[in-house]
Amino acid sequence: MSRWKAAGLHLLVSLFVAILAGSVVYFAWYPPPYFRVGGGSTLMPVLMGVNVVTGPLLTLIIFKAGKNGLRFDLMVIAVLQVVTFGYGIHVIAEARPIFVVAEVDRFVLVSANQIDDSDLAAGSEPEFRSRSWLGPHLVGALPPQNGDEGFDSVMSALAGKDIDRFPKYFVPYERVAETLLAHSQPLTNLMNRSEEDAKAVQYLLATSKAEAADYRALPLQGPVESFTMVIGAKDGRPLGALAINPWASEDK
């Protein structure tokens, strides 16, 4: 076998593994639109690049038919590739989104590694006490009513740990939908910001065969990017997200 054929076979195996892993990550752990918002689009290319390029390239460099110790060299490459790939998958899994938390005037995407085990165990409902492997759960969050807890919550938020990190404050989304609607904005506001944003909104309306008045918009805040969440104007249910920066100001 030539070195080119050996490297080609290694590349085919690496591509197969990459496609399989990428499908799990994209469709199960980071389903759209959370692939970009949650950082999957940043982590996956690096992992795939290392797995698909480095292993076959090393095989191409060291492979020589009949070479003494060739089997050992190939085993070392395989072990290094498996360890590197396994670590990368572990990092991606730890950063997977597990909750979309609706709080007052926005949706916040929370990753698995952003909630401590002790806080997760204190979830107000059984479904709030586990880390999902099949996309994030939609929940609401209500600030504590108790005076002492309210003060602690404010101090924690100032330290960078808001109520979206505390499942004990989670509630079914229906309990906060009305508040979210009250803080939402019309889709027409987005269309005034830029031509690109206007096209994104017009495409949504064309594909859904609905009117702008049927929808409202709120920020979807993620660890890496922020999109605009589209919700129903009547029931407040999330219907999808647009790749529009929710914090941008309207063009004057």
N, C-alpha and C positions, 0 to 999 in steps of 0.2 A: 504493500500500500504506500502511495506517495504521501508526502507531508500535506499536499494540498487536499487530497481526498480525506485524510484523517482530520484536518482542520474543518473541512466542509461537513463531515459527519458530526463533529463536535458542535458546529454552528447550528445544524438542524435540530439536534437534541436541545441545545440552549434556547433556540427559538420556540420550540414546542413547550418547554417549561415556562418560558416568559409569557407566551400567549395564555397558557392555562392560569398562571398566577395573576396575570393582568386582568383576565375575565372575572376572577373571584374578587379582586380589589375593586374593579370598576362597577360591577353589577351587584355585588353583595355588600361590601364594606363601605364603599363611597359612591352610592348610586347618584346619578345626576339630580340636582345641580351641585351636589356636595363634593364631587371629585375635585373641582377647582376651589370651591370655598373652603373645604377642609384640608387642602394641601396635597391631595393625592396626585394632582398633575405636576407637582414639584418633586415629590419623592419618587414616583414610579419611573420617570425617564432616567434618573440617576441609577436606580437599581437595575433596570433593564439594560442600560448601557454597559454597566460593569459585567453583568452576567452574560450578555450576548457577545460582547466584543473581547473582553479580557481573556476568558477561557480559551476560545478558539484561536486567538492570536498567540497565546503561549504554546498551544499545541503545534501551531504552524512553525514556531521558532525552534522548539526542542525536538520535534519528531524527525526520526531518521530510521528507516527500516533496518532491523538487525542491530541497532545500537544497544550496547550493554546498559542495563539499568533503565531502559525505556519504560518498562511497565511501572517501575517505581515512580519515575518522573510524572507519568500520566496520572497515577494515583494521587500524587501530591497536588497536582493541578486540580483534579476533581474534588479533593477534600477542601482545598482553599476556596474553590468556587461554591461548593455547597455551604460552607460555613459563612462566607460573605453573603450569599443569597439568603440564607436562613436569618442572618442578623438583620438584613434589610427588610425582609418580610415582617420580622418581629417589630421593627421600628414603625412600619406602616400600620400594622395591626394595633399597636399601642396608641397611635394617633388617629384611629378611625373615629368618625363621628358617632355618638351614641344617643344624643338628645338634641332636638331642636326646641329650645326653650323660648316661649312667648312671654315677654315681660314688659308690660305697660305700652311701649311705643316701638318695639322691635322684636325680631327673632334672633336668638343667639345660638350658634352651632357649638356644641360642647363635645370635646373629644374624650376618648376613654381615659387618657392619662391626665385629664384636667380635674377629675373628681377622685378624691381620696376614698379608700375602701371604707373607712369609718363613716364618712359622710354618705356614701352610697347605701350602707347598711341601715341608715336612719331614714330612708325614703318613706314618705307618707303612705304609699301604696306598694303592693308587691311588685307591680310592673316598673316601679321607679327604683328598684333595688338591684338591677342587673345591667350589665353592659351588653348591648345588642351586637350581634354579629351579622345582622341583615338590614343594615341601614338604621338611621337614627329614629327614635320615637318622638312624636310630637307631644309636648306637654306645655302646660302653663306654669307660671311661678307667681306666687303672691308674697309680698313682704310680710314679715312677722308683725302681729298686732300688739304683742306684749312689749311693754316699755323697755325692759332690759334687753330682750332679744332684738328689738328694733335698734337700740344703740349699738349692740354688738354687730348687727348686720351692716350698719353704716360704716363702722370702723373697718370691718372686713372688706367692704367694697372699696374703701379708700386705699386698702392694702393690695387691691387687685383681685379680690375674690368675692364676686357679687353673688346674688341669690341664685343665679343659674348654675352655680357650683354646689349647691346644697339641695339634694333631692328631698329633704324634709319639708321644703317649701313648695315642692311641685304639686300641681293639681291637674285634673283633666282639662284639656284645652278649652272645652266649652265654657268653663267658668271665667275665662279671661277674654273670650272672643269679642264681647261687646266693648271692652276697654280698648282692645287692639283696633277695632273699627273706628272708635272715637279719635284715635291718634293717627289714623291712616290718612293718605292723601290721594287725590284723583290721579288716574293714569295720565290725564292730559298735562299735569304738571311736569311729568317726565319728558313729554314730547317737546317741551319748550327749551330743553337744556342743550341739545345738540341734534344734528341731523342723524347721527348714528343711533342715538337713544330713541328718536322718533321712529326710525325704521324698525327697531327692535319691538317697540310697542305695536306698531302697525302690523308687523308679522304675526304677533300674538293674536291680535284681534281678527286677522284674516284667517288664521288656522283654526281658531276656536269659534268663528262665526258669531261673535258677540260684539256688543257695543262697549265703548270705554266706560260707560256708566255702570256696567255690570261688575267692574273690578275696582279694587283699591290697592294701594301700594304701601309697603313698609320696608325698612332696612332688614336685610339678612346679614348679620355680622358673623364672620368666621375667623378662625385662627390665622388664615393667610390672606383671603380676599373677602370683600363684602359685595353682595349682590342685592337686588331688589326683589323682595318676595311679593307675589301677586296673590291677593285674597279675594274671595267673593264679597261683593258689596252688601249682600243680605245676611249671610251666615258667618262671614269672617273666616271661612275655611281656606287654608293655603291651597293654591292651585298650581303653583310652579314658581320659578324664579327667572328673572332676566339678568343678563350679564351687564347690568347698569350700576354704576357707582351711586349708592343712595345718598352719599354725603355731598355730592357735587351741587353747586349752586346753579340756578337758572341763568342762561345767557341774557345779558341786558341789551 
